[in-house]
Amino acid sequence: MDHFPVFLRVHGRRIVVSGGGEAALAKLRLLLKTTGHINVFAQNPAPEIQKWAAEGKLTLFNRAMAPGDALCAALFYAADEDDAEDARTSAIARADGALVNIVDNLQDSQFITPAIVDRDPVTVAIGTEGAAPVLARSIKADLESRLPVALGPLARIGKTFRKAADALPFGRARRDFWRAFYFETGPKAIKQGEAAVRQGLDGLLDDHLNRKARPGHVHFIGAGPGDPDLLTLKARRALDEADVVIHDRLISQPILELARREAIMIDAGKEGFGPSTPQEDINALLVQHARSGAQVVRLKSGDATVFGRLDEEIDAVDAHQISWEIVPGITAASAAVAAIGQSLTKRGRNSSVRLLTGHNIAGFADHDWAALARPGEVAAIYMGKKSARFMQGRLIMHGADRHTPVTLVENASRPEQRIIETTLDALPAALSAAEMSGPALTFYGLPKRKAARAAADLAPALNTATRPTHAQEAF
Ligand code: SAH
């Protein structure tokens, strides 16, 4: 972040603009929304600027800027649309101690003006550090259409009510009250005018003061394979309301960032064969926080019900009569099979699919190898890297075809996603050549869908350890 966003108090302070043409006009339209004192230096000011000056909205000086003109100013805009003049005026303003912006000159500017969504006092500022103004504008347009116009008046009324709302205990109770005001009671009442909103606020506060504290609750949430776009809306909502988030090591950073900013984040990382938080400690954390009345989100990778030790955690919260619910997520097998362009089941090929783990608490996991070794079987193997050689041995011993396709998808759905195509025979060698460091899902009996001919002609041989870009690939 080269530019740090802040909201600068300009009330009663001077903002100086040099220039009287289109560039100056564009800035002035924005600056006139502030309660700063605006000074414009322009030898040929546009009629609109003259009008604003006549109306007392700004002070106009019909001359070029001179040293001392920006003394004590908070901000300065060089908007003469002339490089030499901009350089001259900005040097003066800098010497006078003002923060300088030169219109259309990111390099020499000390600050940039964001795209603004104005629901005063709610102001959304959007910046791209000058990289993509078009993007900023389209985000602005999106927000403009999504944020109700009444948001401004609601926030203004809300502000006058803050003292009264302090009667509610700090934290969850107060947050629930404000949430109900801004998203339920307020928007309904504002249609009948401000008086109705104030009345509604009184009623709402009474309601909330008489309410029993909301009991603690645990959401067991499947966070999906890593791409935040693969979270369910329900998961997002729970994250948005969480007091405490207890998450696994595999949960990606972009997903953690969706949690409510004030939420306590607890990393309960567990790694196969590696350092881990003992399950009993995780259970104890869940119980401890939920009993204190917290809305707890237990965030597990993929789907919480697949190799997630979910039942142990449910038993723990059940033992304390804590309410809970499971929010399903996209399991790694679903994301990985999408990445290779295949179906998990297919008419005429396999009418069932197994979800296997490579290892369990006892070590390498045992399975019905004879059944798996039959032609056409498909298995999605979780935590299968370390046990690959063991599985290969068992399967071949039970008569599996050595040429059975095996496909590994590392970091499914994430930017670093990799697909490794191999066979049962070559699996250990392919694995060591690939040097994988991310989580990987192994498909036994499922190859990657062949690329379409045209694409295949262009693509390098997709053998072991190629690095395809997942979404763009032609299947
Ligand atoms: N509950 C999870 C599985 C947890 S076990 C789910 O439903 O997906 C952890 C294993 O899941 C990893 O060892 C790996 O085999 C698999 N896994 C999790 N995320 C993955 C990802 N993004 N890409 C590939 N495999 C993944």
Boltz pocket constraint, residues with backbone or C-beta under 6 A from the ligand:
constraints:
  - pocket:
      binder: B
      contacts: [[A, 224], [A, 225], [A, 226], [A, 250], [A, 300], [A, 301], [A, 302], [A, 303], [A, 304], [A, 305], [A, 306], [A, 307], [A, 308], [A, 330], [A, 331], [A, 332], [A, 333], [A, 336], [A, 381], [A, 382], [A, 383], [A, 384], [A, 409], [A, 410], [A, 411], [A, 412], [A, 413], [A, 414], [A, 439], [A, 440], [A, 441], [A, 442]]
      max_distance: 6.0
